Structures are given as C-alpha cells and as structure tokens.
C-alpha cells in the first residue's frame, strides 16, 4: 500500500502536490484531482478520505485552505499511522489556549472543558477537556446507558454537541430513550398502565420537538465497530455538523482491526489505546463506559473499583479520569437526615429499582486534574431516566 501511495506517476502522494496548486487558478480541477486520489486508493481509509474531499471541494462555503489542510493531514495519517501533525507552541497558544490560561488566572474556578452542569465533572475535573479520556465504571444493568444519554443531554444544555457511539442499542432505541427522558415519562410505567393520558402525550410531543430543534445530539450504532472506523466517523462529524464531546457506550463492544475477538485482553488494550489516540489526535474529550467483572456470586452487589474493571491496566493507563457509578440505599433517620448504605443483595436493589426511587453514588476514583469527590444522584425513572441531585429529590 505504501508503494501505491508513493508511486510518482499515479499515487495519491503526487496529487497532494496537485491539490496545493489547483486553487485558486483552476477551481474545476479540485474534484478531478480528488477523484484521481480515490481511483488510486487501495484501502477503505483512503476511499473515505477521498470521498469526503470530493464533497468538500463541491461545497462553496468551505475555505480552500481548510479543505487542503484536512486532506493532507488525512493522507499523511493514512499513509504512516502517525499522530497529529506537529504545531508551533505559539500557534497553539494563539488557538484559544492563551485566552484559557488568562481566564484561569483571573478566575481559578474557570472551566476550560465542555460544561455538563454536574459539579463532579465541572468543579472537580474542570469540565470535559479536549484530548482527555473519562471512564465510567459500573456493574451491568445499573444505568450506564441512562447515564450516557443524560450526560449527552446535559452537555447540550450548555451549548455543546455530543456524539454517542452505542454498542448495544440501535439508534432508534437511543433516540426513543432520549425522547422519554426529554418528555419526562417512564416508558415501562406507561406500558404497565396500558394507556397514556392526553397530558403525557403532550409532554412527549414537546420533548420530541425539543430534541429536533434544540438538542444537537448525534447517534451512531457501533456494535463491533473498529477504532479506525470510529475515528473516521468523528472526523466526518467534525467537518460537517461539529462534535464537542464523544461518548462510547461501552468500550467492551468496540473492536480493534486485526485482533481476534477471542483475545479479549489484547483487544481491550488496543481499544483503550485507540480511544486515547482519538482524543489527542482529534482534540475532543471522550467519555467512555466500561463493565466490571462479576466473579463468583451473581446475587451480590459489587462496588466498582479499578481492579474490577475489564482490562483494568489499560483503562488506568489510558484514562485521565476514572469515575464509578454504584446504587446505594437511603433511609431516613428520626431527625430527618438521610443515611446512605449499601444494598444487602442484588435482589433488594432490583426491588428498589421498581419503585423508581434509586440513589446512585458517583465517585471520582482517579483524576489527573487532581481532586477526589463523591456525590449522590437519583436515577429517576419516573422522569424518563433523568439524574437528579440528592438534595433536589423528595423521598415522599
């Protein structure tokens, strides 16, 4: 393949030079040269680059320099697998970093990353910062997907655009859950009741209208998706509608090209390393969900720790922050204060879950930004799966 790339007569390397001279002298030549790149390519990655280049070259609203820069960078990445192109430190400062540093000095509480409205992420971690990887650990059937969808909604409330990679749920189911969350309806309760009320239907219409008009959330079905394809999809979104935060639900459902699915540890090592490279190369924060091991007794509750995570070594190595989600029981003391404790068994948690009053502990277990904290949120199924701070929910 490298021989094809470097071929002086027909290879894509020659047409990189042609692209640099096509504008502004011959505007009609850009699609022609891009088509030659596509025709000369032998790998899917090159075809993806060329197809995107053809579309961009026909879009008069795009700047020529941006088109050429993205094309050259993509070709170089495809050719050698190297990281992001180098940049002068001064250029990086000019590209918004200088303003961020000065804003921090003026106000140390300044949040440089994407805001979520969740104190654990915003105040403790500094928001979801570009280039960083945030891992959420949780047991199965706890609410990782609800957490992902809720976080996607949270970042849109602050003007950001998330991209969800769902490895278990198809796109229609993800959007359906988002709609019930926005309409603040418990889908299972509606089914249990056998019919919806006019008020509930009105709330759902309003919720769906909000998603269409205000919530810029992209969803990709990613079952067995390899990391290379994931990177291509993120880059495509960045060049079209924009991506501020990437969410992967969950990493055990992703794949690395060339590694057998039977080699679970090797696969996960490659996946976490690939996601780390995506975050750095594409300058985007990644929020990823991870299962934990459940050895032995399946009836007990397991408080997530880094050691219990699938591929704990690679997760700790490649994550800038690790948080855990764990359901806890809350009882009211005689003086009205609340006592937080662990559920004695999985059955007791499931019984509490059916009431729609489930408290979740979110704990920062590792953070390169410094600091550790814990907070209690309600996973409120009666509101479609919204997470609500402990002090805003009445046990009632």
Residue, then its C-alpha position, 0 to 999 in steps of 0.5 A: x500500500x505504501x508503494x501505491x501511495x508513493x508511486x510518482x506517476x499515479x499515487x495519491x502522494x503526487x496529487x497532494x502536490x496537485x491539490x496545493x496548486x489547483x486553487x485558486x487558478x483552476x477551481x474545476x480541477x479540485x474534484x478531478x484531482x480528488x477523484x484521481x486520489x480515490x481511483x488510486x486508493x487501495x484501502x477503505x481509509x483512503x476511499x473515505x478520505x477521498x470521498x469526503x474531499x470530493x464533497x468538500x471541494x463541491x461545497x462553496x462555503x468551505x475555505x480552500x485552505x481548510x479543505x487542503x489542510x484536512x486532506x493532507x493531514x488525512x493522507x499523511x495519517x493514512x499513509x504512516x499511522x502517525x499522530x497529529x501533525x506537529x504545531x508551533x507552541x505559539x500557534x497553539x497558544x494563539x488557538x484559544x489556549x492563551x485566552x484559557x490560561x488568562x481566564x484561569x488566572x483571573x478566575x481559578x474556578x474557570x472551566x476550560x472543558x465542555x460544561x455538563x452542569x454536574x459539579x463532579x465533572x465541572x468543579x472537580x475535573x474542570x469540565x470535559x477537556x479536549x484530548x482527555x479520556x473519562x471512564x465510567x465504571x459500573x456493574x451491568x444493568x445499573x444505568x450506564x446507558x441512562x447515564x450516557x444519554x443524560x450526560x449527552x443531554x446535559x452537555x447540550x444544555x450548555x451549548x455543546x454537541x455530543x456524539x454517542x457511539x452505542x454498542x448495544x442499542x440501535x439508534x432508534x432505541x437511543x433516540x426513543x430513550x432520549x425522547x422519554x427522558x426529554x418528555x419526562x415519562x417512564x416508558x415501562x410505567x406507561x406500558x404497565x398502565x396500558x394507556x397514556x393520558x392526553x397530558x403525557x402525550x403532550x409532554x412527549x410531543x414537546x420533548x420530541x420537538x425539543x430534541x429536533x430543534x434544540x438538542x444537537x445530539x448525534x447517534x451512531x450504532x457501533x456494535x463491533x465497530x473498529x477504532x479506525x472506523x470510529x475515528x473516521x466517523x468523528x472526523x466526518x462529524x467534525x467537518x460537517x455538523x461539529x462534535x464537542x464531546x464523544x461518548x462510547x457506550x461501552x468500550x467492551x463492544x468496540x473492536x480493534x482491526x486485526x485482533x481476534x475477538x477471542x483475545x479479549x485482553x489484547x483487544x481491550x488494550x488496543x481499544x483503550x489505546x485507540x480511544x486515547x489516540x482519538x482524543x489527542x489526535x482529534x482534540x475532543x474529550x471522550x467519555x467512555x463506559x466500561x463493565x466490571x467483572x462479576x466473579x463468583x456470586x451473581x446475587x451480590x452487589x459489587x462496588x466498582x473499583x479499578x481492579x474490577x474493571x475489564x482490562x483494568x491496566x489499560x483503562x488506568x493507563x489510558x484514562x485521565x479520569x476514572x469515575x464509578x457509578x454504584x446504587x446505594x440505599x437511603x433511609x431516613x433517620x428520626x431527625x430527618x437526615x438521610x443515611x446512605x448504605x449499601x444494598x444487602x443483595x442484588x435482589x433488594x436493589x432490583x426491588x428498589x429499582x421498581x419503585x423508581x426511587x434509586x440513589x446512585x453514588x458517583x465517585x471520582x476514583x482517579x483524576x489527573x486534574x487532581x481532586x477526589x469527590x463523591x456525590x449522590x444522584x437519583x436515577x429517576x425513572x419516573x422522569x424518563x431516566x433523568x439524574x437528579x441531585x440528592x438534595x433536589x429529590x423528595x423521598x415522599 
